[in-house]
Amino acid sequence: MVEPDNSNDKLALLLTRLETAVTALAQAPAFAKPGKLPRVLDTARRVICVEGGCAALQARSQDIESAGLFHGSDWAEPQILLPALTATTLRTPNADTLVIEILSQLRLLAVALGEYQHPHMSAEQAHHFLTQVLAVNLSLLFTAPGEAEREQMGRLAELPHRLLEHLATSIGYEHIIDKLIEEIWRILQQRPIQVDAVKHMITQIAICQANPEIDLGSSGQGADRLVSSLFGPTQACREDPGVEEYQQKLDYMDTSALQSEATGMARAMHDTGLVSPYHGVLVRHLLENDEQLLVEALGLSSTGRDCLLCYRSLVHELIRASVFPATCQGIYGLSLLLERGILYQPAVSPAMWRQLGLPLAPVARERLRLAFGDSVSAEAYLLEGVMCMLGLPLGVGQGNNPTCQSARALSMWAYNDPDYLLQMVAWAARDDEIIMHFEGQPISSRESQSGVASLLPIDLDPVSLLVVPHLDRIYAEMGRRCIGREGDPHRWVNPEFHGWWSGRGFRINVDVNTGALIDLDEFIRHFYATCHPYYNGNQPLIHPQPAGIAVTDSAARFIGWHAITILRVALDPQDCMRVYFYNPNNDSGQNWGDGVTVSTAGNGERFGEASLPFEQFLSRLYIYHYDPLERDELADVSREEIDQVMDHIRRSWGASRLPAEELHAGAS
């Protein structure tokens, strides 16, 4: 039964009970904790329903977590939680699950506001997470519980509303929509392949705009471009009439009207990186009725137009097989694929014809169905994914999985060796097996043991969904075959796994056995000699190179090792030398502390690239590859430049890895 929220005395009494219950939970041995949980959860539920209850729980969130409330559950590791799932958990009729979710959100709010320094999540990460939670639950925030909620959740329906109101008030109620719009544009500037989460956030904004009961005040400026890109990119679909009615309108349009529609669709697509389902209807209509306007509908330059004309039959078949309202994002992939001109590579065109007729293994078909549904065929979903990956090779994300190596490999192949990527897709989708070689010996994904990921990843694009599980097992098996060798196994695994262009030369600044930093000065000078244009004879990087970074949070604390790809080194518009790199971690815009903030736009980045000033990037680098026959000398770098890199290391992940005298030397 929900307690009335009409008295401060009531809250004080409940908090006393809660503190007693939390203390009992904290003092209980591990095997007895489950028996202490119901009292904590029931009391917390009553506290939430009292005015000021959420704030009181927020203030006690560290004690509640330390007591072991989240132990053994999905909430025990906040860094792996997914904001999108809160749309389900905040509507669950299960009281315990709902209360745990609310307590978890209040814990993150305490982290975001700097009240709780969490060991696994920074304040910026927590703030970012909560912004997305509010985004996917806008309807809950702005409207009272509906009949369905009341029927399913009973009096529990009040709880998520109290939470969201408290989150919105604490983060800044008036800026939620504005922050959300800013966040959407920041993500879209990186041109990810997977845009479902962004589309969902835009849909929530559109729902709020259309609801007369919701007053957005002065917020929401700039939302129209986002909403219209999905629901009304052109005049004929401005009122979002539905794809069937839009098709009827197209049937009666003359060439001039169709050209206007094609131009409008292409402009919206290239402006945002999002494709409207109406665009899919238009492209299919033009293919059958006015194919010369396909160039306009795809928004092609002279390069893309020439490629389309040279491979007209192939492009037409790709559209017929893969472009539907449900797979409309493939249009953007196809457009950029043509702009890259990769069909001119001798093996790519026949490989795409093979993809069109590729029979899918039953397990591949089922995985695609489970992930994407069955509104169109599994073949269409996979073909959409192939076109998007070839068009947006730097838009590949690893999802919520520890498979950065596999995501990096897919991106590298799509970027540098597209026909090899298509071969991998064919093996995985048709044969449910990939065979790669390590030092001359075959490795089968079917016969290999488990990989880095303990579970089969499901939150991936169609290509990654099928290929990553195979690559993950092969990568892990290559690592196992290096057991007993001195040094880091990446020295041997990366060139075999990623491709011949990965340099056989290898540098690392961490002792594998102790974790201590070693040979820093030499490591820094050699990287300058290898990659910095002022020290390597102005030689641009020819092939993307695998590298490893020490990831730190916004407080510059070490988080873990992470695989990236170094793409190029060049001057930015402000004449600052920057390293441009690919990060498979879904969102490259990250604050790594000590003033090291990764940029994704505004500093000369191409779509999908992240960048840092050369010295800042080098301060987080711990392994890289190079060609030992090309350059193996050390650069004559000034002491000032070296100290700049060293100081960043000392103040971040190197703090516990350097000898005391070196730390002292840096501080002095």
C-alpha positions, 0 to 999 in steps of 0.5 A: 500500500502506498503511503500518503506524502503529506508529512515531513514526519512520515518521511523521517520515520520511513528514512529511519526504517530504511537506514535500519534495513540498509544497515542489516543488509550491509552487515549480512553475509553474502548468502543471507543478503537475499533475505534482507532485500525485501525489507529494503525494497519495500521501505524504499518504495514507500519513501519514493511516494513521499514528497522529497523521497527521491532526493533522500534516496539520492543522498543515500545511494552510495550507502545503499549500493555499498550495502549490496543491493545491486550485487549479483544483478544487471544493475551491479555494473552501471557502465553496461546498462542500456538507457533504452531498456528503462522504457520497459523496466519503468513500466513493469508491474513487478514492484521489486524490479521497478524499485531497483531500477529507480534506485539505480537511476538515483545512484547515477544522478548522485554520480552525475552531480558529483555527490558520489564518485563511482569507481566504474562511471564518471559524472559525464557518463552518468549525466549522458546516461540520464539524458538518454533515460529522459529522452526515451521516457519523455511520454512518461515525464510529460503526461500522467499515467494512462489507463493502460499503465494504471491497469497494468501497474496499479498504484506503482504507476506513480513511482516512475513519474516521481523519479523522472520529475526528480531527474528532470528537475535536478538535471535542468528541466527546461534544457531536457529537450534542448540537450536531447536535440544537441545530443542527437546532432552530436551523434549524427555528426559521427554518421553511425550505421545503427540509428534506431536509438536516434530515431526513437528519440526523434519520435519521442520529440515528435510525440511531445510536439504533437501533444497539446497537453505538453508545454515545451516552453521555449525549448525544442528549437531546432527539432523541426529539422530532425522530425521532418527528416523522418516524418516529412522531408518533402512537401508531398509528405509534410503532413506524414500521411503514411507510406500508402497514401504517399505512394498514391500521390507519387502515382499522379506526379509529373516529372517536375514534381518527382524531381522536387521530391527527389531533391528534397529527400536527398537534401534531408538525408545528407543533412542528417544521415537519416533516411525517411521511410517515404524515401524508400517508397520514392526510390522504388517508384523512380526505379520503375517509372523515372529512373533518371531521377535516381541520381537526384534521389540519391544525392549523387555528385559527378563521381557517384553518378558516373559509378551508378551509370557504369554499374546500372544493372547492379544498382537497380538490383540492389534497390529492388532487393533491399530498399523498402520502408523498413530498410530505408537506411540502406539508401544512404549506404548505397549513395555513399558506396557509389560516392566512394567509387569502390565498385570500380575495384575489380572484385567488388562488383561480382562480390555484390552480385554474389551477395544478391543471390546469397543463400542464408544458413538457417542460423543466420536467417534466424538471428536476423529475424530475432534482431530485426523482425520479419517485416521484410526478408532476412536477405533484405536486412543483410543487404541493407547492412552490407551497403551501409557498412561499405558506405559508412565504414567508420560507422561500425559500432561494437554495441554493448559488447567487449568485441572492439577487435572484431568491430575494428576489423570489419571497419578496416576491411570495409574502409580498405579492402571491401571485397575481403569484407564481402567474402567474410559476410558470405562465409558467415551468412552462407556457411555459418563458419569462417576460416582464417589462418594464423602463421600458416595454420587454419583456424575455424570459427566453428571449431574454436572455443568461446571468444571474448564475448560471453554471450552472442551479441544482438545489439549490432548492425546486420553484418556485425550480427552475423560476422562478429561471433565468428571473428570473436572466436577466431581472435580469441583462438589466435591469442591462445596460440600465443600463450607462452610467448614473451611480450604482448600477443597483439604483436603477432595477432593483429597483422594476422587478424586484420590484414597484411597492411598491419605493420609487423613492427610493434611498439609497446610502452607497458611491461606485460608482466607487471603493468609498469610503464617502460621505455617511455622516451623511446616509445614517444620519439619513435611514434613521432618518427613514424607518424608525425609529418614534421618528423617522418619526411611528410609521409602520409599514413598509407594504410589504417593501422591497428593501435591500442589506447589506455582509456581513462574517464573524465577524472583521468582514471584508468578504465581499460585497454581499447582497440582503435584504428589510426587513420591519418595525421594532419593539420586541422583548420587551426594548424594544430597537428592532430591524429584522426582515428576510428573508435568502435565504441559506438560514440567517439566523443569522450572526455578522457580527463586532464583536458583530453577531450576527444573531438568528432566534429569541428576540427577537420574530422571526416564522418566517423572520425575522432581526433585529438592533438598529437601530444594528447593522443600519444599520451593515451597510446600504449601499442602501435604497429609500423613497417620496420623496413621503412622507418625504425629510427628515433625522432629528434623531438624537443624536450618540451614536446616529450615532457608535454606527453609525459606529463599527461601520462603522469597525471592520468593512467600512468600515475600508478605505473611509473616509478616514484622518482619519475612521478616526482620528477614530473611533479617538480 
